[in-house]
Amino acid sequence: MTEPAPILSVASRPEFIWVRFKAIALNGIFSAHTRRSYDRALTQFHAWYKPVEHGPLSKKVVQEYRGELEMRGLSPSSINLQLAALRKLASQAINNGLLSPDVGAEIAQVRGVRYVGTKAGTCLTQIQAQQLLMLPNPSTLKGKRDQALLALLLGCGLRRSELAALTVGHFEQRDGRSVIIDLVGKGKRVRSIPTPSWAGAAVDRWIGAARITEGKVLLPVNKADRVSGTGMTAQSIFEIVERC
């Protein structure tokens, strides 16, 4: 039986081959954010990778690239993202019969970079979260909308893309409490999320004032403080949070 051809062979049209393999790797990634991150990571790898110098893609090549990234002083999270993108590239190549399963298994064994110490993160304290929630002016329609937006982010831990897709139909009363049901998130995973009473109250104030009975929960509000659209984007939600 003939072995699969080495990935990224330089025998013919290497640029065409690379574009093809990257497309295969990115195909099937449902999250737009993850797809963009992997696309950027694979583009950076391609800028470094010289098939004539390094040879076909292998565990050794990936280990050399990891060493290069460490020498550049990249953070562990950035390096691990690069390695995850390469693992995805290898696994998809195997699935398409373009890379030996043995080579793919070896690439999967390349370890990520360990975090040293405790990652502090950028979490808000309870007082800071309360201050953030109180920033919008509740006497305006826009303020009620922004307060509901922040309450759902803080109280339910939604991603901004999930929040942009949230509809009135996602809310149900179960066992005496409000629940967001059947929310499709990252990787097409479906989950249900309990809504804290204070977050639910903020949503009720907003949809009551905006007279929303169906469709998207969050809607654009114009300068005249009136609803002016049928839905918000993840980017517009990000900009509101950033301003606050």
N, C-alpha and C positions, 0 to 999 in steps of 0.2 A: 504494500500500500504506500502511495506517495505521501510524504510528509507535507503539511501546509507550508506555503512559501513564507519566509520570514517577513514580518511586518516592516513596512517602510523600506522595502528593498530599493536599492539605488540602480537596479538593472535598467529600468525604463521609467521615464516621466515621474520622478520622485515627488514633485510638487502636487501633481494630480493624485498620486497615491496618498499623500498626506491629507489632502482635503477630503478624500473619500473616507479615510479611516476616522478622521475627526468627526465627520458627519455621522458615521455609524456609532461612534462613542456617545455623541450627544443625543442621538435619536432614542426616544423612550424615557428621557428625563422629564418628568412632568412639571417640576418646579421651574419657573422662568428664572428665578434667582440662582438656583443651583446650575442651570444650564449656562447662564452668563458667566458664573464663576469658573466652571469647568472649561468653557470655551477660552476664557482668558488664560487659565492655567496651561492648557494644551498649546496655545499660541506661544506662550513664554518658553515652554519646553522645546517646541519646534525651533525657536530662535537659537537655542543652545545646542540642540542635537545635530551632530554631523555624522551621517551614516558611514561615510568613508573612513572617518577617524574612529568612531565608537563601535561600528559594526551594527548588526541587526538588534532590534529592541530585545533586551534581556534583563535579568535580575541585576547583572553587573552594571549595565547602563543606568538603570534606575538608581542603584546605590551611588554611582558616581554623581548623578544629578542631585541626589539628596545632599551629598557632601558639598557640592557647588553652592546649593542654596544656603547651607549652614555657614559657609565661608562669606557669603554676602550679608550675613547677619539678619536673615529673615526670622520672624517670630515662629514658634512651634506651630501655631494655628495655620499660618501661611504655608509652611512647608508641608504640613499634613494634608492641606487642601490640594496641593500640587500632586502629592502621592496618590490621593484618592482619585483624582482625575486620570492618572496614569493606570491605576488598577481598573477603572471603568473602561478605559481604552483597550486594555488587554483582554478583559472579560468579553467585551463585545466582539473583538477580533476572533476570539475562540468560538463564540456562538455562530459567527459567520464563516467558519472554516478557514480563517486567514492567519491563524497563529496556533502553534502547537499547544495543546493543553498543558504539557509539562512546563513550557516556558511561562505560560500564564500563571500557573500555580506557583512558580518560583517568584514571579513579580509580586504576587499577592503576599508573599512572605516578607517583603521588605518592610521593616518596622518604621512606624512614624516616630516623630521626635517627642520625647517625654517632656511634660511641663515640670519645671523646677520651682518649688515653692507653691504658694496659694494664689490662685488667680482672683484678684480683687473684684473685677467686673465693674459695672457702672450701675448697679442696682440703686433705686431710690429708697430712702428710709420711709417709714410710715408717715412721718411729718411732711417730708418732701412730696410724697405722693398726694397727700391731702392738699398741700399748697398748689400743686399742679392742677388738681381737679377743680379748685376754686378760682383759677385764673380767668376762664371764660365768663362773660357777663350774662347771667341767667335771665336778665330782663329782655334780652334780644333773642330772636329766633336763631341767629347764628351762634350765640352763646349757648343756648340750649343744645344745639346740634353738637358743638365742640365738647360740651360737658358729657354728653352721651357717648361720644367717640372716645374720649379719654377714659371714661368709666369702664367701657367694654375692654379697652386695652389693659387697664390696670387690674380690673376685677376678674376678667376671664382669660387673660393671657393670650388673646388672639393675635395672629400675625396680621399685618396691614392688608395683605391680599385677602385674607379670610374676612376681615372687617368690611372691605369694599364689596365682597360678594354676599354679605349678610342680608337676608330678607325677613320680612315680618313673619313669613311662614316658618322660619327656623325656631321661633319662640313658642314653647308650649309650657303648660302648667302640669307638673308631675309631682305627686306627693306633697302638694301644697307649696311648691316653689317653682320659680321660673327656670327653664332649662333651654339652652340652645341645642337643638337636635340635628343630627345628620349633617354636620358641617364637614365639607370636603376640604381637607388641608393639604399640607406638603406630602408629595408622593401619592396623592389621591386617597389618602387615609381618611376614613369617615369616623367622626367622634361626636360625642355629646358632652356639653359643658354646663355645669350648674352656674346660674347667674346670681351673684350676691344681691341682696335686697336693695342696697343703695345704688348699684349699677342698674338694676331693673327699673328703679324709680326715675333715674336720669333718662333712661330710654323712653319711659312712659311720658315724661314731661315733654320730650322732644317730638315724639310721633303724634302726641295730642295737639301740640301747638302747630305742627306742620300739617296736621290732618292726613296723616299717612295711614292707609288701611291695608295696603298690599304692596308688593314689590320691594325694592331696596329700602333698607332702614336709613342709611345715610345718603342725603341728597345735597347737591350744591345750593348755596344761599348767596344771592347777589348783593350788590351794594345797597339796594333798597330794602334789604332784610326780608327777601321773599325767596321761596323755593324756585330754582331756575333750571332744573335738569332732572334726569332720571337716575342718576347714580354718580358716585365718586370713584376716582381711581386710587390705587394704592399709593401713587406718588403724591396726590393731593392730600391724602391722610398723613403721609410722612411730613409734608411741608407744614401742616397744622401743628403736629407734635413738635417739630423743630422750632417753630415760632414760640410755642408755649415754653 
